[in-house]
Amino acid sequence: MQSSPVQPREFNWPVALFIVGYHAALLLGLPFYLVLSPPSAGLVVTSVLLLFLTEIGIGASYHRFYAHRSYTAARPAEAGLLALATLAIQGSALQWSFEHRLHHSHVDTDEDPYSIKKGFWYAHMLWMFEKGRPVDLSRVPDLAANPLVMFQHRYYGLLCFGGNAALCLLLGWLHADLLGAFVLAWWTRLLVSHHLTWFVNSLAHTWGEQTYSREQSAVDNYILAFLTVGEGYHNYHHTFAADYRNGHRWYHFDPTKWTIWALSKLGQTWDLRRYSRYKVRRRLLQEDKKLLLEALAHRAHRRKASLERRIHRVAGRAQEKLARLTAFADELNQLRQARAARGEVRAARRQLRVLEGKLRRDFRVWTRLCSLVLTAAPAAAA
């Protein structure tokens, strides 16, 4: 049965006037402020630090904790991160997470609240000029049962504007520059924060690499990852959404994952969900296999049939070993957590190493096969 088209929503005048209004006010007023009353270096540094902290709040709280439940947090850590996220003025955690879960469930379709298929600027910010969808509590039952989330949702306007006003007064007193705190630490910080977050919905679905999945538009953009405290590894995130990391390699710039990890060492977060390197490699192998089969499909290679069979055979063998390695790795983790005898742990490690050695041989064969398929000349035309 074909689904009915999504009806256009009403124009959201309050949100549109707020966004356009503060952009226009800054566009006109910021140059005069910078020329006539330049801020101190201390206020600039404080504003940048506050920007960084509120971005961490959005990423660690709204995104990875509430929307994806990628870890568990103690109440103090949850409340602190939620307070930082509230200062970013991006809607309540309940509304934000509801829309984000819709985005992941219906990415690139009409049901996607900020679908890139409707255009770059629609995904970036114009989607907010339409009235938001009422929160369907059946999609966020865990959040509806959370008293902190519901308190913030109920009093959101007072908390976000009251919190920013109080912080502005405090910074104005500390730096003896109330106007500067109002212009820089609140509104300029807000403008930069908004656009960086919005770029994840627009730029991170437009410009970058589709390393792990090409079924949807999300891409990994390392420049954006640097600007958004790690949220730019978006293709990985859409492929492995439950992982508490967006930058899954140790060298990936992702201060949000480092914050969550550091809190775990303080006992404030636990059950950090992550995909093992074997599961990630299985996904990469699937993508490589698709690329090779597509390459063969578009050329009249004289060994096409035999190469296709080899691709399926070698990939299947490696996939089977990766599945076994995943199971062994899970078993080893369980033994460690259960504080099993050293002999059991050593035996599991030996099995893991033996299987890894066999997998390395399979991947050497796979690498040679990839080179053969991608570089071999097609058969001459008859």
C-alpha positions in Angstrom: 0.0 0.0 0.0 1.4 3.4 -1.0 1.8 5.9 1.8 0.0 9.2 1.4 2.2 12.3 0.8 3.1 14.4 3.8 1.0 17.5 4.0 2.8 20.8 4.1 2.9 22.3 7.6 1.9 25.8 8.7 4.4 28.6 8.8 6.0 29.0 12.2 6.0 32.7 12.7 7.5 32.9 16.3 10.5 30.8 15.4 11.0 32.4 12.0 10.8 35.9 13.5 13.2 34.9 16.3 15.8 33.5 13.9 15.5 36.2 11.3 15.4 38.9 14.0 18.5 38.0 15.9 20.4 37.5 12.6 19.4 40.9 11.4 20.2 42.5 14.7 23.7 41.1 14.8 24.3 41.9 11.1 23.5 45.5 11.8 24.7 45.9 15.3 27.8 43.7 15.7 30.1 45.9 13.4 29.2 49.0 15.4 29.9 47.2 18.7 33.3 45.9 17.6 34.4 49.3 16.3 33.0 51.5 19.1 33.4 49.2 22.1 35.8 46.4 21.3 35.6 43.5 23.7 38.5 42.4 26.0 40.5 39.4 25.2 39.2 37.7 28.3 35.6 38.1 27.2 36.4 36.7 23.8 38.1 33.7 25.3 35.2 33.2 27.7 32.7 33.4 24.9 34.6 30.8 22.8 34.8 28.5 25.8 31.1 28.9 26.4 30.5 28.0 22.8 32.6 24.9 23.1 30.8 23.8 26.3 27.3 24.3 24.9 28.2 22.3 21.8 29.4 19.5 24.1 26.1 19.8 26.0 24.1 19.4 22.8 26.2 16.5 21.5 26.6 14.6 24.7 23.2 15.3 26.1 20.5 15.8 23.4 22.2 13.8 20.8 24.1 10.8 22.2 22.3 10.4 25.5 18.7 11.3 24.9 18.2 10.7 21.2 20.3 7.5 20.9 20.7 6.2 24.5 24.4 5.4 23.7 25.4 5.4 27.4 23.9 5.7 30.8 24.5 8.7 33.0 24.2 9.5 36.7 21.8 12.3 37.6 24.6 14.9 38.3 26.2 14.3 34.9 22.8 14.2 33.1 21.7 17.5 34.8 25.0 19.3 34.1 25.0 18.3 30.4 21.3 19.1 30.1 21.9 22.6 31.6 24.7 23.3 29.0 22.4 22.1 26.2 19.6 24.3 27.4 21.8 27.4 27.0 22.2 26.5 23.2 18.5 27.4 22.6 17.7 24.5 20.3 14.4 23.5 21.7 13.6 21.1 24.5 15.4 17.7 24.8 12.1 16.0 24.3 11.2 17.8 21.0 14.8 17.7 19.8 15.2 13.9 20.4 11.8 13.1 19.0 12.6 14.9 15.7 16.1 13.4 15.6 14.7 9.8 16.0 12.3 10.6 13.1 15.3 11.8 11.1 17.1 8.5 11.6 14.0 6.4 11.0 13.1 8.2 7.7 16.3 9.7 6.5 16.1 11.3 3.0 12.3 10.8 2.8 9.4 13.2 3.1 9.0 11.9 6.7 12.5 13.2 7.6 11.9 16.5 9.5 15.0 18.0 7.8 15.5 16.0 4.7 18.4 17.1 2.5 16.3 16.0 -0.5 14.3 19.2 0.0 17.4 21.3 -0.5 20.5 22.4 1.3 18.9 25.4 3.0 15.8 23.6 3.9 17.9 20.9 5.8 20.1 23.7 7.2 17.4 26.0 8.8 14.3 26.5 6.7 12.6 23.4 8.1 12.3 25.2 11.4 10.2 27.9 9.7 7.4 25.2 9.6 5.5 24.4 12.7 7.1 21.5 14.5 5.3 18.1 14.6 3.6 17.3 17.9 5.7 15.0 20.0 4.5 11.4 19.7 5.3 10.0 23.1 5.3 6.4 21.7 8.5 7.3 20.0 10.1 8.7 23.1 8.6 6.7 26.0 11.9 6.6 27.9 12.1 10.4 27.8 8.5 10.9 28.7 9.2 8.9 31.9 12.3 11.0 32.8 11.4 13.8 35.3 14.4 15.9 34.3 13.5 15.9 30.6 9.8 16.7 31.3 10.7 19.5 33.7 12.9 21.1 31.1 10.3 20.6 28.4 7.6 22.2 30.6 9.6 25.2 31.6 11.9 25.4 28.6 11.3 29.1 27.7 12.0 30.3 31.2 15.1 28.0 31.6 16.8 28.8 28.3 16.2 32.6 28.3 16.5 32.9 32.1 19.7 30.9 32.1 21.3 32.9 29.4 20.3 36.2 31.0 21.7 35.1 34.3 25.0 34.0 32.7 25.2 37.2 30.7 24.9 39.2 33.9 27.6 37.1 35.6 30.0 37.4 32.7 29.2 41.1 32.4 30.1 41.6 36.0 33.3 39.5 35.8 34.6 41.3 32.7 33.1 44.7 33.5 31.4 44.7 30.2 27.7 43.9 30.3 27.1 45.0 26.7 29.9 42.8 25.5 28.6 39.8 27.4 25.2 40.4 25.9 26.5 40.7 22.3 29.3 38.2 22.3 28.7 35.6 25.0 25.0 35.3 24.3 23.9 36.3 20.8 27.1 36.0 18.7 27.8 32.7 20.5 24.2 31.6 19.8 24.5 32.4 16.1 27.7 30.5 15.6 26.4 27.5 17.7 23.2 27.4 15.7 24.9 27.3 12.3 27.5 24.7 13.4 24.7 22.4 14.6 22.6 23.1 11.5 25.6 22.2 9.3 25.3 18.7 10.6 21.9 18.4 8.9 23.0 20.2 5.7 26.7 20.0 5.0 27.2 16.6 6.6 24.6 15.3 4.1 26.2 17.0 1.2 30.0 17.2 1.2 32.3 14.4 2.4 32.9 10.6 2.1 30.4 7.8 2.3 32.8 5.3 3.9 30.5 2.9 5.7 27.1 3.2 3.9 26.0 4.6 0.6 22.3 3.9 1.1 21.7 7.3 2.5 23.1 10.8 2.1 25.1 11.2 5.3 28.8 11.8 4.8 32.0 12.0 7.0 33.3 15.5 6.9 36.5 15.9 8.9 36.5 19.7 8.8 33.0 19.8 10.1 34.0 17.3 12.8 36.6 19.8 14.0 34.0 22.6 14.1 31.2 20.6 15.8 33.2 18.9 18.5 33.1 15.6 16.7 29.6 15.5 15.1 30.9 15.6 11.5 31.7 11.8 11.3 28.1 11.6 10.1 28.2 8.6 7.7 29.7 6.5 10.5 27.0 7.8 12.9 24.1 7.0 10.6 25.6 3.5 10.0 26.3 2.8 13.7 23.9 5.2 15.5 24.0 3.6 18.9 27.8 4.1 19.3 28.7 6.7 21.8 31.5 7.8 19.5 31.1 9.6 16.2 34.8 9.6 15.6 35.4 5.9 16.3 39.2 5.8 15.8 41.4 7.0 18.7 42.8 9.9 16.5 39.4 11.2 15.3 38.7 14.6 16.7 35.7 14.0 18.9 35.7 16.0 22.2 32.2 14.8 23.0 33.3 11.1 23.1 36.3 12.1 25.2 33.9 14.0 27.6 31.7 10.9 27.9 34.7 8.7 28.4 36.2 11.0 31.1 32.9 11.1 32.9 32.9 7.3 32.9 36.3 7.3 34.7 34.6 9.5 37.4 31.7 7.0 37.8 29.3 9.5 36.2 28.6 7.5 33.0 28.7 3.8 32.2 27.5 1.2 29.7 29.2 3.2 26.9 27.9 1.5 23.8 30.5 1.0 21.0 30.8 -1.2 17.9 33.8 -3.4 17.8 36.4 -3.0 15.1 35.2 -6.3 13.7 31.7 -5.1 13.1 33.1 -1.9 11.5 35.3 -4.0 9.2 32.4 -6.2 8.3 30.5 -3.1 7.1 33.6 -1.8 5.2 33.9 -5.3 3.5 30.2 -5.1 2.5 30.8 -1.6 0.9 34.0 -2.9 -0.9 32.1 -5.9 -2.2 29.3 -3.6 -3.6 31.9 -1.4 -5.3 33.7 -4.4 -6.9 30.4 -5.9 -8.2 29.3 -2.5 -9.6 32.7 -2.1 -11.3 32.3 -5.5 -12.9 28.7 -4.8 -13.9 29.7 -1.8 -16.0 32.5 -3.5 -18.0 32.6 -6.5 -20.4 35.5 -8.2 -18.7 36.4 -11.6 -20.2 36.7 -13.2 -16.7 33.6 -11.4 -15.4 31.7 -14.5 -14.2 34.7 -16.1 -12.5 35.7 -12.8 -10.8 32.2 -12.4 -9.5 32.3 -15.9 -8.0 35.7 -15.1 -6.4 34.4 -11.8 -4.9 31.4 -13.7 -3.3 33.6 -16.5 -2.1 36.5 -14.4 -0.5 34.1 -11.8 1.0 31.9 -14.6 2.4 34.9 -16.3 4.0 36.1 -13.0 5.6 32.6 -12.1 6.8 32.3 -15.5 8.5 35.6 -15.0 10.3 34.6 -11.5 11.3 31.4 -12.8 12.7 33.3 -15.4 14.8 35.8 -12.7 15.9 32.9 -10.5 17.1 31.6 -13.4 19.1 35.0 -14.2 20.6 35.6 -10.6 21.4 32.2 -10.4 23.2 33.1 -13.6 25.1 36.5 -12.2 26.1 34.9 -9.0 27.4 32.4 -11.0 29.5 35.2 -13.1 31.0 37.1 -9.9 31.9 34.0 -8.4 33.5 33.2 -11.6 35.4 36.9 -11.6 36.6 37.3 -15.2 35.2 40.4 -17.3 35.8 43.5 -16.2 34.0 43.6 -19.6 32.1 40.2 -19.0 30.6 41.1 -15.4 29.5 44.4 -16.6 28.0 42.6 -19.4 26.1 40.1 -16.9 24.7 42.9 -14.6 23.7 44.7 -17.4 21.9 41.6 -18.3 19.9 41.2 -14.6 19.0 44.8 -14.3 17.8 44.6 -17.5 15.7 41.4 -16.3 14.0 42.9 -12.8 13.5 45.9 -14.4 11.7 43.5 -16.3 9.4 41.6 -13.2 8.7 44.7 -11.3 7.8 45.5 -13.9 5.1 41.9 -13.5 3.8 42.3 -9.8 3.6 45.6 -10.1 1.7 43.7 -12.2 -0.9 40.9 -9.6 -0.8 43.3 -6.8 -1.5 44.9 -8.6 -4.5 41.4 -9.3 -5.8 40.3 -5.7 -5.5 43.4 -4.6 -7.4 42.8 -7.2 -10.1 39.2 -6.2 -10.6 39.8 -2.4 -10.5 42.9 -2.3 -12.7 42.3 -5.1 -15.2 41.5 -4.0 -18.8 38.1 -5.0 -20.2 37.8 -7.5 -22.9 38.2 -6.2 -26.5 35.0 -5.4 -28.3 34.1 -8.1 -30.9 
